[in-house]
Amino acid sequence: LKPVVIGISVVATTYSYVWDILMDWGLCRDARLLRSQILYPAKYYYVCAVTNLLLRFAWVIPFLSKDIWPHWFGDIEFITLFLC
């Protein structure tokens, strides 16, 4: 059951991210990534898109093995608390 829940959550998170980029922000509508009229410098949009992606998938951290994190990085619980 756990893999099914994780799979559904990945699909839902991906859908939410794509919705943010395409519908809410109006980006990636044509060959250009940014829309024709932007209010901020282009790099802000790219930074926000990457940050949005990372924070949307922050829920994955508790499912990761502690073996893949460097020892100096601390506990996964601390990282989860920091990101969420």
C-alpha positions as CSV (number, residue, x, y, z in Angstrom):
1,L,0.0,0.0,0.0
2,K,2.8,2.4,0.8
3,P,4.3,2.3,-2.8
4,V,0.8,3.1,-4.2
5,V,0.4,6.1,-1.9
6,I,3.9,7.3,-2.8
7,G,3.2,6.9,-6.5
8,I,-0.1,8.8,-6.3
9,S,1.6,11.5,-4.3
10,V,4.3,11.9,-6.9
11,V,1.7,12.2,-9.7
12,A,-0.3,14.8,-7.6
13,T,2.9,16.8,-6.8
14,T,4.1,16.7,-10.4
15,Y,0.6,17.8,-11.6
16,S,0.6,20.7,-9.1
17,Y,4.0,21.9,-10.2
18,V,3.1,21.8,-13.9
19,W,-0.2,23.6,-13.1
20,D,1.8,26.3,-11.2
21,I,4.2,26.8,-14.1
22,L,1.7,26.7,-17.0
23,M,-1.5,28.1,-15.6
24,D,-0.7,30.2,-12.5
25,W,2.5,31.7,-13.8
26,G,1.8,31.6,-17.5
27,L,5.2,30.3,-18.4
28,C,6.3,27.8,-21.1
29,R,3.3,28.7,-23.3
30,D,5.4,28.8,-26.6
31,A,9.0,28.2,-27.6
32,R,10.2,30.8,-25.1
33,L,10.1,29.7,-21.5
34,L,9.1,33.2,-20.2
35,R,6.0,35.1,-21.3
36,S,6.5,38.2,-23.3
37,Q,5.7,40.7,-20.5
38,I,7.6,40.0,-17.2
39,L,7.7,42.2,-14.1
40,Y,11.0,41.0,-12.7
41,P,14.4,40.0,-14.1
42,A,14.3,36.7,-15.9
43,K,16.6,34.9,-13.4
44,Y,13.9,35.4,-10.7
45,Y,11.5,33.3,-12.6
46,Y,14.0,30.5,-13.1
47,V,15.0,30.6,-9.4
48,C,11.4,30.5,-8.3
49,A,10.5,27.6,-10.6
50,V,13.4,25.5,-9.2
51,T,12.6,26.5,-5.6
52,N,8.9,25.6,-6.2
53,L,9.9,22.2,-7.5
54,L,12.3,21.5,-4.6
55,L,9.8,22.5,-2.0
56,R,6.9,20.7,-3.6
57,F,8.9,17.5,-3.4
58,A,10.2,18.1,0.2
59,W,7.7,15.5,1.4
60,V,10.0,12.8,-0.1
61,I,12.8,13.4,2.4
62,P,11.4,11.2,5.3
63,F,11.2,8.3,2.8
64,L,14.9,8.5,1.9
65,S,17.4,6.2,3.5
66,K,19.8,7.8,6.0
67,D,22.7,6.1,4.2
68,I,22.5,8.5,1.2
69,W,23.0,11.6,3.3
70,P,26.5,12.7,4.4
71,H,27.1,12.4,8.1
72,W,27.7,16.1,8.5
73,F,24.3,16.9,7.0
74,G,22.4,15.8,10.1
75,D,19.2,13.9,10.6
76,I,16.5,13.6,8.0
77,E,14.0,14.8,10.6
78,F,15.9,18.0,11.1
79,I,16.0,18.6,7.3
80,T,12.3,17.9,7.0
81,L,11.5,20.4,9.8
82,F,13.7,23.0,8.2
83,L,12.1,22.6,4.7
84,C,8.5,22.3,5.9
